[in-house]
Amino acid sequence: MDLEERVAGLERRISALEEKPAEAPPVGEGPLWALEGFKEQLAGIGAADGGVMFTGAVRLPTSDRYEWQYGVLTEELIESDWSDAAESFAALGHPVRLRLLREILAGRRTVAELTELVGLGTTGKVYHHLRQLTGTGWLHIESRGRYEVPAARVVPLLVVLSAACP
């Protein structure tokens, strides 16, 4: 895929994220209400091969709330370069990093708070794992050295965990 196609794909995704979502059927109206609404949208744009969508409305233990959705056409997803995702998945592939993400979502956000937890290793190791997560976009540093999962990554992180944990 050349640069022009990739930029066009990114522009489509940004536009979709910025648009006000269509009115969805009420929760519980039919067993596959979300899927049926998505299929209607796909039919409306002529996406014969379908697509994938994930969404969530989340309130964390910190009382922070996040609402997010993302959809991609099957053709775009199959034709994309999956190796671009390897580094992001690798960052999630360590138990200490997953624990750090969980603790940060729960409200422990400074290195001092995180290093007090049993089983995370030395301060140097904690910093190493935080750098891995920050470098791949799963975390960013707020003011005063506080870490947080970026808003656009909260629901995707929970989706990935939902898919990985039966």
Secondary structure, DSSP 8 states (H G I E B T S, - for coil): --HHHHHHHHHHHHHHHHS-------TTSSTTHHHHHHHHHHHHTT-TT-EEEEEEEEE-TT--EEEEEEEEEHHHHHHS-GGGGHHHHHHHSSHHHHHHHHHHHHT--SHHHHHTSTTS--HHHHHHHHHHHHHTTS-EE-GGG-EE--HHHHHHHHHHHHHH--
